[in-house]
Amino acid sequence: MKFVLFHGAFGNPEGNWFPELRDKLIQLGQTVIAPEFPVEAWNEITKGGPKTELKNQTLDKWFKVFETVKNQFKAGEELCFVGHSLGPLFILHCVEKYNLKLDSAIFVSPFLRNLNRQWQIDLVNKSFYKTEFNFAKLRQLIPVSYVLYSDNDPYVDKNHSIGFGKMLKSSMLYVKQAGHMNIEVNLNEFPLVLELCKTRMDLSLYQKYLAHRRELYAIDYISPKSEEVIYLEPHEVFDEGVFKFRNLKKSGFSTFDTSLDFWDTQKGYFYQARLAAKRIKDFTRVFMVDKLSDLNKPRLREQINLDLKAGIKLYLCLAKEVKDKVKEMDFGIWDEEYLCAVGLQNNRYHQVILSSRKKDIEKSLKWKQIILEHSMRVKETDRDIAGFVKKKT
């Protein structure tokens, strides 16, 4: 997705919540363009009075800047336009003039006509005001749109924004006591706008999890230019698992070390895994059998029965048969997009590594193939465990 950010009158792309939004979108692997349009200086306009001749902010001059942006668009590319204040109105001008097909648009404090609050604003906006757009055409070109408005905006009465949204049949989002939704109300970041942007992205499971961690811990774990590998503390693996299972789309494969005694079949981690298995229908778990006697553990049998009921494809593999060929014995591959490898030491989690690097995914898929070649399918607990023990004895 390519996002284009449109600031308003007397503004710039480094003001309000635009820089934070731009950085967060880039961290999520998106392309962002934040052009700077020519604007007037408030003090000069005020000093010159209502008849001041505008030097910078006119519709034609903004079009000239936008044409350099438009030249960066590629055929068939998905576009989301985000505008604040005058930005949304200019977005409509651009879409109509250049017949642009958008994926979506987010309009913050929008309007179409004179605001009649402060003459300086109406003066610099006068060439932009327009109510006779071809709204039927605009609704086709902007099939998904959101309008954010507040009840105490000192510049844009909420009726202006509501009217704007009705003409485009936008989804209306009322933000209580948010003013003009700018730096004047300390809005240096705008999580709601970011979340709306994220609904338009086709993020990988790994990218979604990184975004989740950034929100949870307010830490940027990786930059777009770094290798896509992060290290978790042992206790964090459960949060990672729950998030992963809730967002799994296509497939899951994991191993399970039967020598471990600290897990609980009813914990949220395994419960969410079973829910995911019911939803995606392609979930495989291989029990890596450390000792054949492990298969007599009541808790292990309970785990197997619960997994079978959830539709998980279960296998048994004698760990010693593959340990020389498989580097990580406790790992998972999720949507074939990222690897979670768990290091164990003295029967406890020692290190957890998440990776979406292509070479790591390819390596783990080879481990998966080796393990399955040495595994036996379990469809009925007692019968198949007995058969496996007999075969390996």
SULFEN-V24915 format. One record per helix or strand of 3 or more residues. SS is the DSSP state (alpha for helix, beta for strand). FROM is the first residue (numbers start at 1). TO is the last residue. Records with the same first field share a line. If there is no record, write none. Layout:
# SULFEN-V24915
SS->FROM-TO + FROM-TO
This chain:
# SULFEN-V24915
beta->2-6 + 31-33 + 79-84 + 104-108 + 145-150 + 171-175 + 229-232 + 252-257 + 283-289 + 313-318 + 331-334 + 338-345 + 348-355 + 375-378
alpha->18-27 + 42-48 + 59-70 + 86-98 + 119-125 + 135-141 + 158-168 + 183-185 + 191-198 + 205-217 + 234-247 + 268-280 + 292-296 + 298-310 + 319-321 + 358-373 + 381-392
